[in-house]
Amino acid sequence: MGGASSAGLSLRQDPERNDYENESVFRRNCLPPRSYFIPDTALLLNGSWDFHMALSPVESPQVSDSDAVSWGKVNVPGHWQLQGHGKPWYTNVQYPIPVCPPFVPSENPTGTYRRLFSVPSSWSSDSQLRLRFDGVDSAYHIWVNGILVGYAQGSRNPSEFDITSQVKLDHSNELIVKVYQWSDGTYIEDQDQWWLSDLDGHYNDASLAVDVNTFAAEGATITVTLSELPENGGDEVAKKQVAASGGSGPTSVTLEVKSPVKWTAERPYLYNVTISLSYGQQPPSSIVQKFGFRKVELINGLMTVNGTVIRIRGVNRHEHHPLFGRAVPLDFAKKDLLLMKTHNINAVRFSHQPPHPRVLQLCDELGLWVMGEADLECHGFYDAVARPLDIPEEMDYEKRKKLTFDRAAKFTTDNLAWEAAYVDRMKSLIQRDKNHVSIIIWSFGNEAFFGRNFEAMRDYARAADPTRLLHYEGDAHAETTDMFSYMYPSVERLVALAKSEGVEADGTYKKPIILCEYGHAMGNGPGLLEDYEDAFTSHDRLQGGFIWEWANHGLWKEDKGYYSYGGDFGDYPNDGTFVMDGLLNSKHEPTPGLTEYKKIMQPVIFRMKQGLLLVENRYNFIGLGHLVASYKVEAFDNQVSLIDSDVLPLPETQPGAEGAVQLPQSVSKKYTSAVGDVYLTISVRTASALSWAAENHEVTFFQHKISTGTGNIPDLLGSAPAAEPKISQTVSTWTVSGPNYCFTFDRARGCLKRWAHDGIEILQSDTDVHPIIPGFWRPATDNDVPQSYPYWQRFGVDQLTAQLRSTSIARSEEGVSVTSNIFIAPPVLAWGWSCEIQYVITNQGSLQVHAQKLQPTGSYPEHIPRIGFDIRLNKSFSDVKWYGLGPGESYPDKAQAQRIGIWEVDSVAKLESPYDVPQENGNRMGNKWLKFRNNTLQSKSLRIHRLSSCADTSTFSFAASRICPRIVHAAAHPTDLIEGDAIFLKLDYAVSGVGTAACGPGVRPDLLVKCEEAKFSFQFDMV
């Protein structure tokens, strides 16, 4: 093997095995882990490094011949796979290498890095010199001036080396690092991501205990000072000076602090702790750490902070950047945290490894509850066990666990040989991050089954830090943890667990329940969030959870113009689009899922009760003094009319309490139906700028319907004069015409094929496609793919075609009607829809389309994606206006973030939700009317509304797009979305929810579209 040196350590600790293939070797010559602190005088080695790529360690350069190497360049921090060497590789569960721990492939890509550095002349010659790496993926040896100094692994854990004796103070120094892509550590770093290398009992007074390890001469002193932050006045709060331990050793200092302001995620109050080491007349060396006071406990079986029960409204966050992978700039990470705060998120689980330590400092400052998680996962052993047993993924998860988990645990988790490696992961986590007040829970890792090594991790954690709670989802019975934790249970199972798991005969319990992962946010989703929130609020033991996950992990491919996922780099095996499962897209911009989560997690709740407006404060620690509310009363008809608006004083409501709000008279007033639909809308905003939000940032909103209008939608241009339409015919067509309109019907197919108004085509005709036809299909979502889409596909719902049974034309007092009986069915199968469709051209030139009867016959499916009309409009109808839910998309289980209003966009493209992976999108529910404007028609619009005998139920859903639904369904990336020759409009009587079945429960049964008889009508007018 290349790189052996004649001085320093031997290249292998065990002569018979490589360090990177030895589970008992994970640190060599490393200094003990410590709290994060980098002095201002430190020499930062980030930047451009010399680099050489080899296919294996054997073929890597000899350290002694470094000057003869043909070096390239890479940037550090960074991944060589994103800088032209090798390729990114994405898997979720499965290992990308053969499973034979601790051994890895002989072709183990090895990157050799070289950097020259000089020690600043201002540094004292008797200083200890430390070389620190904050994370290297996956394992590495380091040489300083040709001397092998040490070895470490743990891709997201820091390591430090004492290089004092190897460094030349008055010369240039050579640092060489050999990084191995695969190591035995790979087996316990199988996270769902890209494989890339690189207080007192009364909660009043407090004690500040400081343990300081020093390297000092006899007679040195340590001074610990607690002071207010400069923005809080900077006053000294407490101070103590003690003698330092001579030589190298620990010194303990305790400050008693009277009534400090307590830290919470809602009020993140921090102090400065300054630790100074002084000796004689020399200038003191000082460390400054921001610090907060808070106490985490289990009380009566519930998780508390400062004696108060808390609710977790969280997300899982990986380190990700679309260009730099896990080398995330701090300002980019801060943007993530600010987005969390502005979307009512109060907690983050850093999954499944520690983040950059400065990200935790931001959590301290901004206020987020943090679950710190060890860099440990070995989920891939599941596939290694399950595939030979041919265990189907459709099998119940609990049954699969019984068949596989014990066997999978034997590889590493329940294997004594790996105990030290597991404990090292926990030690690295706790020792680096223990001073961050935001961390209230330590997590052993993720999806690593269960066994003896977690008991060892528990023992270390309890001894090293008894002040925080412990978590690990794989411990099903909470033997080593302080809480029960689950992933993706249905709401029904979650509630059942709250009532049974760990519950004593008298109904008491000792530990709470959280969901470390739920609401899988893949593509168009997640649905069902409101159901989970209802469960959390109605069962105290359910203390919330963390959405999976925060952001998509797409990596930008400049040559392709899209954000890539598994398989896009030729990586095999891979798990495809499963890396695209976030509330943010790959650029870290909010998706509709994040908007929905913000509304569900609202900290202020309004509800009407017997004429009173009640406000509930769902904060755990603070009142509502930082918020202001305003209201408006509006009438909606063909346009919006403001009736009243003003400031709405909020009552002084304590955390968890409810108060009444005095309503203005405009809310209790009786309105005539002619006014239209009258709504009260309340907006709650920040009263002033906060550390995480600007002044006037909307925290939540509330809407209440005061009265219902007649449902008669007046024509802005007045009623067109009545004139009996003319009828003409050919062998294949009927034509119905009037003064400024012409309708042509296809007698061979029984459909309307053409509609012209003032010489402008309204519909986009196609010889193979009906411009207006009953529709039951839409593109699949990511959440459809595991269950619903294969089911629909089995019944051919995506291949329906129409057959004419009969068609006729007749006059009536209203105008002219064409009635067609068509049968819509898939090939091969013996089921379909028997449809009676009536087209009515009124004497005023309006078009009414009546689905008189849609009746499924034969062996039909139980549910389908939707029921409505598929319409192809002339693409010049580009401006869209509607009265209904908006401004964003909505589905039956994902609509809370949208509000009733009259909305408008100047392009159909703005109705589309641009998911990184194309799929069904852009549906809008609860509509009374819809308009498409064509500027060439002298600003006339096509107006659509649903006909119904009951005005309050005459709403409909619509989705309009420039892209044909079949193109959307087939597209792998946004670049595959080719704009069509029409506007593709779905006008729906019923649409299905979206659920979370990509990983979790599917659509709630009552929110599926049942395959059953339907009847509905729409009217189309040019106005």
N, C-alpha and C positions, 0 to 999 in steps of 0.2 A: 504494500500500500504506500502511496505517496505521502509525504509529510512527516515522516519520522525524524526526530531531532536527537542530537547527541547530548543535549542538556535539558534540565527540567524534568517534567513528568515523562513516563513512558507513554506511548501512544495508546496502549490498552492497559486498563487496570488488571484485567484477567488476561494473561497471555494467550488463552485459547479462544477468546471471544472479543469481537469488536465492542467498544463502549456503547455504540448505538444499537447493539443487539443483545444487551445485557440488562434485564429488568432491575437488577440490584445496583446498577451504576446509572445515576441520573445527575449527580453533581460531583465534580472532582476539584478540590482546591478552591471551592467557593466560600466566600464569607457568609456568616449567618444572615438570613433574611432580616430586613429591618423596615421601619416605616419610611415612606417615600419622602425624601427631601433632597433637592439638588441645589447646592450653594451657587450664588451668583457668579462666583469666580471659577466655576467648573468650565472645563474645555469641552465644548460640544463637538462631537465627531460626525454629526449628521452632514449629509451633502453628497458629493460625487466621490465614489470609491473605484479603485481598480477592480476588475472582475474577470474571472475565468470560469467557464461552464464546462463540466466534464460529465460524461454519462454514468460514471461510477466513482467511488472514492479512490479506487486503485489507479484510475486514469487522471486523477487530479494532480496539479503541479507539486513538485518537491519544494518544500519551504526554503530549503537551502539554495535553490536555484531560482528564486523569485525574480531576479533581475533579467533572467533569460525568457521569462514567460511573455507571451503575446497578450497583453491585458486589454480588455475592453473597459467600458464604463457603465456603472449603474448608480442610481440614486438611493441613498439610505436616509430615512426609512423607506422601504418599498419592497415590492415582490419582483423577483427576477422574471416570473411568468408574465408580468404586465410590462416588461421592459425588453421583450424580444427573445427571451430564453425559455424554452419549454412552453407549456400551455396551462391555463387554468383548468381545474377539474372539479366538477360539482357532484357530490353524492349527499343523500339525506341520511339513509341508514346503512347501506352496504359499504363495505370497505373497497377501495379501489385497488387493493393488492391482495394476493393470496393470504388466507388467514392461518398463520402458523407462528403465533407469538412465542418468543420475542423476535423472531427472525423476519427480515425484510428482503425485498428483491436484491439480487447482486447488482443489477442495473439500478443503482440508487443515485439519481441526479445530485451532483455535488457542486455547489458554488463556492469558489475561493475568492474571498474579498481581501483587498490590501489597501492600507491607508498609512501614510506617513504623518507623523505629528511631532511637535516640539513642545516641551513643557514651558509655560510662561516663566520668565525670569523673576517675576514677583513672588513665585511660590517658594516657601521655606524649604531648605534642604532636608530638614528633619520631619517633613510632613509625610503622612501615609498617603500613598497614591492608589486610588481605587479605579478600576475599569468596570463600568456598569453597562449591561445590556438590559433593556426593558422588555425584551421579548425577541426570540429567534425561533423560526419554524424550520425544522422540527428539533434538530440537535446540532451541537457545534463544538469544535475544538478551537482554542485561541493560542496564538504564538506572539510573543513580544520580543523583537530583536532575535528571532530564530529560536527562542526558548519556549517550549510547550508549557503554558501556564495553567491551563485548566480545561474542563469540559462541563457542559450543562445541557439539559433539555427541559422541556416545558415551554411550549411555544408562546404562551401569553403570560409567562411568569418572569420576573426579573432575576438576574444573577449578577453578583459582584465578585471581583477578583482583586487581591492585593498584588499589585505589580511594582511595588516600590523598589525591589531589588533588581528588577529587570530593566527599568527605565533609566536612560542616560539623561541627566539634567541639562547638559550643555551640548547635546547633539540631537540630530533628527532621529526619531525612533520609527521602527517599522512594526505595524500591527497587521497580522494575518489571521483571518477567521475562515475556517472551513465549515460550511453549512451542509448538512445532509437532509435531503427532502424526506426520507423515510427513516424512522427509528422505532425502537420498541415503544417509545412514547406515542407513536402514531396510533397504536391500538387503544389508547385511552384518551385520544383527542378526536374522536369520530363525531364531531358536531355537525349539525345540519347547515353546512356552509361550503364555500369553495375551499379546495385544498390549494393553498398558496403558501410559499415559503417566506421566509423572513424572520343619683339624687337620694335624698333621705326618704323615709317612709311616708312623710307628709308632702313630699315633692316641693319643699320650700328651699331649704339650704342644700349645699352640695360640697363635695370634696373633689378637688382636682389632684389626682395622683399621677405623678410624672416619674417614669423610670428612664434613666439616661445612662447609656453605655458610653463611656469616655475613654480616651487614650490621652492621659494627662500626667504631668509631673506632680510630685508631692507638693502640697501647699496650694494647689489650684482650687478655685471655688466655683460652684454652680449657683446661678441665680435664676429663679423662675418667677416671671412676672405675668399676671393676668390683667389685661387692660381692654377697655372698650375699643372698637374699631374707630379709625379716624372719622368716619362719617357719623359716628355716634358720640363724638366728642373726644375720644382718645384718652379718657381719664384712667388712671391706674385703679384697679379694683383690689388686687391682693399681690403680695410679693414675699418671697422667702429666699434666703441664701444659706447654702450648706457647703461643707467641704467635699470636694470631689474625691472619689476613690483614686488612690495613687496607681499609676500604671494603667493597665487596661482592665476595666471592670464596671459594674453597674452602681449607680447611685439613685436612691429614691427620695423624692420630695413630695410632700402633700400640702396643699393649700386648702384651708377651710374658707368657703365662699358663702356669704350671707345673701339669701334671696336673689340668686342670679335670674335673669330672664331665661325662661326655658325655650329650648329649640324644638320646633315641630316643622313638618313639611308645609304647614299653613302660615307659620310665622317663623321663618328660619333665622333666628337671632344668633349671631356669632360674636365671639370675643377673639382677641389675639392672645396667644400664649407665646412668650418669648423666653427661650432658654439660652443663657449666656455662660460660657466657660471663660474664666479669667485666671491669669497667672501673673503675679508681679506687676510690672509696668507695661506688659505687652497689651496691645489692643485686644479686647475680648472677641471670642468667636461666638456668633449668635445664630440661632434658628428661630424663625417665626412661623407659627402654625395657627391657622384659624380653627377655632374650636367652639363647640356648643354643648350645653348641658341638657341631657334628657335621660330618662330611665325606661328601659324596655322590660316588660314582664308578662307572664301569664297570670291573669287574675280571674278566678271563677271560670277557668277554661277558655278564656278569650285573650287575644293579643292586645296589649295595652302599651301606650307610651305616656309617661308621666301620670299613670293611673287612669287614663282615659282610653276606652275602647276605640280602635281606629278601623276605618274601612279602606281597603286597598282598591284603588281604581288605576290599574297598572297596565304596562306593556312590557314585552320582552324586546330587548335591543341587542343586536350584534354590532360590532364595529364594522362599518361598511362605507365605502366611498365608490362611486361608479367609475372613477378613473384610477384610484390608488388602492383599491381593495381594502385591506384592514389597516393601512397606513393613513389614518383619518386625521386631517388637519383639525386643530382645536376649535377654530371658528366654525367649522362644519359641524362638529359634535355639539357645540353650544347651540347652534341653530336647531338641532334635534331636540335638545332639552327645552328650549324656549317654545317650540311647537307643542311639546307635551304639556307644558304649563298652560298655554293659551287654549288648549283643547281639553281642559278640565281633568287631565291625567295627573295623579299625585304620587305614582310609584313606578319604579322601573326595576326589572330583573335583568341584570347584565348577563345575558345568556350567550354561550355557556362557558364563559371565561371572564377574567377581570378586564375591565376597560383600561384605557390610559388613566393613570392616577389623577391627572388634572381634570378629567371628566367628573370624577368623584368630588373634587373640590367645587366644581360648578353645581353639583347636586346639593352640597352643603349650603352654598350661597343662595341658590334659587329656591330650594325647598322641595325635595322629592324623597319619599321613602325608598330605600334601596335594599334589594336583595343581592348581596355579593356572592358570586358563584365560582367555585373552583374550576380550574381548567381540566375537566374530567368527563369523558363520555366514551362508551365502548358499545354503542348500539349495534354496530355491524356484526357482532357475534350472534345477534338474533338471526340474521340471514344465513350465517354459517351453519346454524342448527336447523332452521325452519325449512330451507330449500330442500335438503336431502329427504326430509320427512314429507315433502309435498303438502305443506300446510297452506291452505288458501287464505288470502288476505281478507276474504269475505267472512271467514269464521269469526265468531264472537271473540273480542279482544281478551276477555278474561280466560276463555278456553285456550287461546294461543299462548297466553302467559304460562298457564299450568304445564303445557307441553314443552315449552322451550326455555323459560327464564332460568330455571335451576341449572340446566346444562350450560347455558350461555355464561352464567356467572362463574363457572369453573375455570374459564380461561384466565381471568385476571382478578375479578372482584372477590371471589371466594377462594383465592389462591394465595397462601402465605408468602410465596416468593415475591409477590407484588405489593405487600403491605407497606413497605417503606416508601415506594414510589407514590402510592395513594396518599399517605400521610404528608409527604413532601408537598403535594398539591395543596393540601389544606393549610399547611404551615406557610407556604408562599403567599396564599391569599390573605390570611389573617395578619401576618406580620407586616405586609406592605400597607394594608388598608385599614388597620385597626383604629387610626386616629380620626376617621371620617364619621362625623356624627350622623350623617344621613343613612349610614348602613345600620339597619335594625335586625337583619337576618343574614346568617351565613348559610349558604347552600353547598352541600358536599359535591354537587355536580349534577349531571343529567343523564338519564337513560343508560345507566350502567348496571342494571339489575340489582341484586342485593346479596350481601355476604359479609364475611368476617372483616374485610378491610374497611367497611363503613363503620363498624364498631370501633376500630382503631382511630379512624378520623374523628368520630364522636368524642372519644376519650381525649384526644389532643385538643380539640376545639373547646371542650368544657374546661380543661385545665388552663389553656392559653387565654381564653376570653369568655368568662361566665356571664358577661353583661349583655349578650345578644342571644336571640333565639336561633334554633337550628332547623334546617329544612332539607328534605330530599324526597322527591316524589316516589322513587323506587322502593322506599321503605313503606310498604303498603299498610302496615299496622303501627306505624310511628314508634317503632322500638327504639330508635336512636335520635328521634327528632322531637320538636315541640309542637308539631302540627301535622294533621293529615293533609296530604296534597294530591291533587288529581289533575289529569289532562283530558279535556274534551268529553266529559260525561254529558249525557243528555240532561236537561233540566230536571226531568222526572227522577233519574238516577241520583243526581246531586241532592235533591231534597230527601230522597230515601236514605242516602248516606248520612245526611245531617241528623236524621232521626234514629239511626241505628249504629253506625260505626263508633265504637268506643263509648257508647252510652250505657250508663249504669241502670240498674233496675228502677231507681227512683227518678230517672230522666236526666240526671246530671252527667257531665262530661268534663274531662280534664284538658282537652286540647281542641283548638278550633280547626276549621277546614278552610283551605284556600284552593284556588285553581291556579297552579303555576303556569298553565297554558289553557286557553279556551278562545272561542271566537276566531277560529282560523281565518285570517284576513287575506285569502288568496283570490285575486281577481275581483269579480263583482260580488262583494260580500264585505263583512260577514252579516248574515241575517241572525235573527233570534236574540240579539243583544238585549232587547227590552225584556224578554222572558227571563234571561239570567239576572238582570237587575231586579226584577220582581222577586226572584228567589233570594237574592242577597238581602233585600230590604225587609223581607218577611221572616227571615230566619237569622237570628243574631249570630249563630255559630258560623254561618257562612260569611267570612270576612273579606270577600271579594276575590279578585284574581288579576291575571296578567294576560292581555290579548297576545296571541301569536300571530304576527309579530309586528314590529315597528315599521320596517322598511323592506322593500324588495332588494335583492342582492344583485341585480343586473349589472354586468360590466360592459361599458361602452365599447362597441366595435366600430371604429372610425370607417373602415373600409366597407362596412355593411350599412351603417347608419341606424343601428338599433342597439338596445341593451340586451346583452346575450345571457343565456341560461345554459343549463347542463346539456351537453351535446353540441353546442355551437362552436366549440373549439376542437371538435373531433375527439373529445374526451369520452372514453368508454371503459367500464360501465359508468352510467350517469343516471341522475334522477330528474332530468328534464326541467320542467317549469316549476318544480316544487320549491325552488329557490326564490320564486316570485310570489311571496305570500305576506305582503306587508300592508300596513295602513298608509304608507307613503310609497310612491313609485320609486324607481331606481335613482332618480335625481333628488329624492327626498322632498318631493312635493306632495301635499295631501291628496289622497284619493277620496271618493265619496264615503268610503268606509270610515275614515277618520272623522269626517264631518258628522256621521251618524253616531260614532262613539262619543264625541264631544257632547252631543245632546243627551244621550243616555246617561252620561256621567255628570250631568249638571248638578252643581252644589246647592241650587235654590230651586224649589219646586212650588208651583202655584196650582191651586185647584179651586173650582167653584163648588160651594156647598150651601144649599138653601139660600141662595142670593148673596152669600158672603164670598169674598175672595180670601182664601187662606194661603199663607206663605210659610213654607217649611225650610228651615236652615239645615242643610245636610253636611255642613262643615263639622269637623270633630272638635275644633278648638277655638274658632274665632266667630265673631258676630258678622253682621252684614254692613258694618260701617264703611267698608272700603268700596261699597257698591252704590250705584244710583239706578233708579228705574224710571222709565217713561212709558206712557201708554198712548195709543191712538185708537179711535173708533172709526171704522171705514165701512162704506157700503160698496159692494162689488156687484156690477151688472155688466153692461158692455164696456164700462170703464170704472175706475175707482174714484170714489168721492170721499174726501176727508170730512167727517162729522165733528170730531173733537180730538184734541191731543194736549198733553201737558205732562209735567213731572208727576210721578207717583211715589209719594213718601213711603219708604219701607219701614216697618215696625222694628224696634230693637228686639231682635229675636236671638236667643241664646243658641249655641250649637245643639242640634238635635231637637229643638223646640219648634213650635208652630205659632204663628200670630195672624191676626186678621188685618186686612187692608181696607181702608175706607174707599169704596168705589165711587167714581164720579156719576152724576145723574144721567149722563149720556149712555151709561151701560145698562141702567135699569129702565130706561125709557122704552115704551112700546112703539115699534116701528111698523108701518104698513108694508105689506108684501111688495108693493110697487117700488119701494126704495131699492130692493135687491137684497142680497145676502149681507147681513151686518155682522162684523167681527170686531172683537177686542183683541188687540195685540200689545203685549208688554215686552219691553226690551230691558234687560239688566246688564249694566255696563260698569266698568271700573270708573270710580270717581276721580282718580288721579293716576298718574303714571306709577307703575310698580317696577320692581327689578326685572319682571318677566313679561310685562305687558304695557302698552301705551295707554294713555288716558283715553277713555271712551271705547275701550275694547269690549265687544259684546261677549259676556260670559254665558248667557242663555236667553231664551225667549219663551213666551207663552201665548197661545191663541185660544180664544173661546168664541163660539158662534152664538151671537145674541139673538138673531132672528133669521128666518129663511125667506128669500124672495119668491116671486111667483114662478120663476123658472122660464118666463117668457123673455127671450133674448131679442131686444128690438134691433131692427135693421137701421144702422146709422144713416143710410141713404134713403130711408123710407121704403115702404112696400112698393115693389114693382107693379105696374099696371097689369091687370089680368088680361090674358089673351089666350084663346084656345090654341094649344100647340097643333102644328100640322104633322101629318104622318105620311111618309112615303116609303116604298119598299122596293127591294130587288130580290133576286133569288136567295141571296145570302145575308141581306141586311134589312133592318128597319131604321128609318131616320125620323127622329122627332125634333122639330125645329120651331123657333119662335123669332121675335124681332131681332134678338142679338145673341142667340144661342143655337147650338145644334148638337144633338145626341145621336150617336150611331151605335146600333146594337148588332152583335154578331149572332145571326140566327143559327149558325152551325154549332156554336158553343154556348149560346144562351147567356152571353155576358155583354156588358157595356164595353165597347172597344174604343169609343172616341167621344170627347166632350170639348166643344169649342165655344168660347165666349168672346164676342167682339173680335173674332178672327184669331184669337190666341188659344192654343191647345192647353187644356187644363190637365189632361192625363197624358202619360207617356205610353203610347201604344206599342205593342210587341206582338208579332204573329203567334209566338209560342207561349205567351204569358198573358193571363187576364189582368187588365189594369185594376179591376176591383173584384176580389174573390174572397170567400171565407178563408181565414188563416188559422192554423193550429200549431205552427212550428216557429221557432226562433233559434238563433245560434246558441250553442251550449255555453254555459259558464264553467269556470274551473270547478265550481261546487256541484255542477251537474255530472261531471265526467265519471266519478266513481260509481254512481247508482242510477240517477235519473236518465242520463243520456244513453247508456247501454239499454235501458229498459225501453225508452222511446224508440231507439234504433231497432230493437227487436220487433217492434210493432210497425216499423216503417213510417213513423210519424214525420220523418225528414224526407220522405219520398212520395208524398201525396200528389195525385193528379186528379183532374176533373173530367167527368163524363156527363154529357147532356142526356137527360131523360125526356124532357119536354120543355117547350117554351111557347108563350102566347103573348099577344098584345091586345089591349082593350082601352076604351075611353071611359072616363068617369067624370063626376062633377068637379073633382079636384084637378084633373088633367088626364094624362096618359100613363098607363102602367104596363110594364113588361114583367111577366112572371115566368121564372125558369126553375125547373126542378133538375138539380144536378147531383151527381154522386161523386164524392171526393174520397179516394181510396188509394192505398199503396199497391205496388205490384206484389205478386206472389201470395199475399194474404187474403183472407176472406172476411174482411171487415171494412167499414168505411162510414162516411157521414152522408146521410140522406138530407139534402139541403133544399129548402124552398126559399128562393130569393125573389123579392119583388122590388123592381125599380119604378119609382113614380116620378114623372116630370110634371110638376105642378103648373097651373095656369100662369104663375108668376115666374116660371123658369127655374125654380129650385129643383134639386134632385134629392129624393128620399130613397134610401136603400134599406129595405126591411129584411132582416133574417127572420122570416116568418116561422121557420122551424129548422133547427139543426139537430138531427137525431142520429146518434151513433147506432150502428147495427152490426151484427155478427160478433166475432170474438175480439172485442175492442179492449184497449188498455184501460186501467183504472184511472190514470191521470195523464195529462198532456201539458205542454208548456204554456198554452194560452188558447183563448177563443176570441176571435174578432175578425177583422177584415185586413187583407193585404192590399195596399193601394200603391200604384206607381204614378206619382205626380210629375208634371213637367218640372225640370230642374231649375227653371227660372223663378219658381216660387221659393225664394231663398230666405226672406224675412219671416220670422215666426213669432206669434204672440198667442198667449193662452191664459185662461183663467182656471187656476187649479193649484196643485202643490208645486213648489219650485223654490229656488231656481234650479236645483240639481235633480238628479235622478231619484226615483223612489220605486220601491217594490213592497208587497204586502208585509214583509218582515224587516224592511229597511227603509222606513219613511219618516221616522221621528224628527230628523234634522231639517225637513222641508216644511214650508209654511204656505198657507193659502195666500194667493196674491194674483195680480195680473202681471205677467212676466213677458219679456220680449228679448229676442236675439236678432242680430242682423245677418246671421248665417246659420244654416242648418248644421254646419260643422260644429258650432258651439253647443249643440244639443248632445253631441257625442261625448262619452267619457273615454278618454284615450288611455286605456289600460295597456301596460307593457306587453301583455299577451292578449291579442285581440279576442273578444268574446261578446256575448250579449251585453248591451249597455244602453243607457239613455232613456229608459222608460220613465214616464211621468204619470202619476196617478191623480185621481180626485178632480178631474177636469169637467167644467161646465161647457166651455167652448174653446175652439182652437182656430187660429187664423194663419193663413199663408198669404203673403203679399207678393204680387208680381209687379215690379215697377213699370214694366212696359204697358200695363193696363191702366195707366193714369191713376196709379196708387190704389186700385181696387184690390180686394182680398178675397180669397176663398175662405169662407167661414164654415166650420163644422161644429155641430152639436148633436147630442144624443136625444132622441125622442123617447119620452116616457110619460106615463100617466101620473107618476109620482115625482115631483120636481126634485125632492131631496135625494132620490136614489138615481137620478139621471146623469151620474158622472161616468167618466170613462178614462181609460189609460191610452196614452199614445207614445210612440217612439218614431222619430224621423231621422233618417241618415242618408248620406251621399253614397253609402256602400251597400251593395246587395247583401242581404243576410247570408247567402251561401258563400260569398267571398269572405265575410267576417268569420264564419264558422271554420273555413278551411285555412285561414291565415295563421302562420306561425309567428309572425312579427308584424309590427305596424307598417313596415315597408311593403308588405304583401297586400295591403288594403288599396285596391285600385278603384278609383271613383267611377261610379256607374253613370248611365245615361239618363237617370231619373232620380227623383227623391223617393226613397223607399219608406213608406209610411205604414206603421202598424197601428190600427185603430181598434182598441180592444175592449171587450165586455168583461173579460177576466184574464188575469195574469198570475203566474205562480210566484211564490216567494223564492228566495235564493238560498237560504239555509247556510250550513257550513260543512257540507258533506265531503269537501276535499280532505278534511281531517276533523271529523266530529259529526254531530247529528245533522240529518238532512232537514228538508222543509217540514215544518209542522203539518200534520195531516190536514187540518182545516184550512191551511193556506196553499194546498195543492189545487190545481185546476182539475176538477173531476170531469171525467169523460161522460157527460150526461146531456140530456136535451137542453138546448138554450134558445132564447128568442130575444132579439134586440133590434134597434133601428137607429139610423143616423140621418141627419139632414145636412145637405151641402148647398151653400148659397154664395153667389158672387155679390159682394157688398162694397 
